[in-house]
Amino acid sequence: MAGHLFVPDGAEPPGRCAGSASLKRMRSALATTSVRSMYHERPDYRVDLLARTNVITAWLGEVRLALSNACLIVDEQDHGLAVYFLADAVDFSRLEQIDQRTVCPFKGQAVYWRAAGGDGPGIAWSYPEPFPEVARLAGYVAFDQDEVRVVIGKGAFTGVRP
């Protein structure tokens, strides 16, 4: 079932949106920006990327922003856990790109989106060109869990138990 989205009974799959296209536009906008990794100064710093088969949903109020069973859980030292959704699982019609940028010395430069039609700060972010140590983050989007409710559901067993 790799590459297929599991949709629980009664749930609708997320609408197809230009998630990948949106991130490609961001990559070209970042091409002139130089950001330096700090891994050389802190080789002991941990950013673990954990693939999960759990059905995970992101909600802004009653509006579903994302649904996927192919998320990454990012466990970064000195930070809380963050869930990253494949861009194709995110409903970008509910978000609008903003000019906000931040730099993480261990992941790279982040770009942001806010709720469509809103004027608030970013509630979603991505690293279009992450540092090589966390290259798997390319093509994934995370949500601010203080603003967006992330629900982790049942996962699929993919191995063999003794």
N, C-alpha and C positions, 0 to 999 in steps of 0.2 A: 504494500500500500504506500510505499515511499513516493513522495511527490503529490499525493492526493490529500485533500482536506476532508477530514471526518466532520460531518455535521450532525450533531445530536438530533434525535427525533423532535419534531416541532420547531426546530430552528431553521432559519434561512441562511444560506451561504452569504458571505459578504459580497457586495456588489463589486464587479470588476472596475478598477479605476487605474489611473496612470501612475501607480506607485513607482515602478521602475523608471518610467520616463521622468517623473518628478526628481528622483535622485540623480539621474543622469544630468539634468539641467543644473543641479546643485554642484556636481563634480566640476562641470566646466566653469562655473562661477568661482570655484575655489582654486582653480589652476594657478592663479597668480599669487596665492597666499603661501608663505613659508612658515611651517610650524615644526618645532623640534621635539623629539621624544626625550623623556627623562629616564628611560630604562637604563641607559649607560651609567647614570648616577645612583640609581636605586634598583640594581638587578634583583633584589629580593622582593620587590613590590609585586603583589599578586592581583591579577585580573583573570579570573577563571570564567570561561564561556562554556556553559553546560547545555547541551541540546536536550530537549524534552519533547515527548509525544503527547503530553497532556493537552486537552482542548482548553485553550486560554482565550479569554474574551476581555476586551477593553471597553468600558462604558463611560460616557460623559453624561451624567444624569441617566435618562432612559434611551439615549442614542448610542447605538453600537458603533464604535470606531474601528474595531479590529476583531477578527476571529481566526484562530489558527491552531493546528496541532504540530507545528514545526517551529516553535519559538526557541530562542536562546535565553537562558537565565544567566545574567551577568552577576557574579559574586566578586565585587571589587573590594580589596582591603580598605578599611576605614570608611566604607559606604554601605548602605543597605542594598538588598537584592534589587535588581531591575530586570524587567521582562522586555525582550526585544522581539518584535514581530517582523516577519518578512514583509517588505514593502507591498508586495502583491496582495497581502492579507489586510491591508489598511484601507479604509474608505476615505480617500483623500478629498472626496466631495464634501466631507464634514470638517475639513481643515483648510487653512490658508497659510501659505508660506509667509514668513516675516523676515526682516533683515537681521534679527538677533543672531549673534554668533558667540560661541564660547570656545575656549581651548582647554582640553584635559591633557595634562602632560603625559598621560599613559594611554590615551585612546586617540587623540587627535582633535581636529576642529569640528565642532558640532554645528549643525544648522537646525532651525526651529520652525514649527508650525503652531498656530493658535487655532481655537475654535472658529469655524467659518462664521463671518459676520460679527465677530467679537472685536474688542479692542484691548483685550488683556494680553498678558505675556504668553510666551510659548508653553504649550502643554505637551508637545511631542518633539522629539529630536532624533537626529541621525548623524552618523559619522560617514559621510560619503567616501572619504579617503582615509580610513583608519591606519594607524601605525601598523607595521608588519606583525608585531607581536599579537595584535588583536584583529588581524585581517578579516576574520570571519564576520565581523560586525558590518562589513560593507553590505548594503542592501537591506539592512534591518532598521526598524524604527522603534523607539521606546517612548513611554508616556510618563508624565509626572504623576506619580501615584498619590500625591496629595490632592490632585485635581481630578484624576481619572481613576475609576475603580477597575482594578484588574482582578478577574476571577479565574482561578485555576481549577479546572475540572479533572475528570478521570483521564488517565494516561493508558496507552496501549503497552502491553508487555511485549518486548521485542527480543528477549533472550531465552535461554533454556535454564530452568531451575533444576538443581540436583535432586 
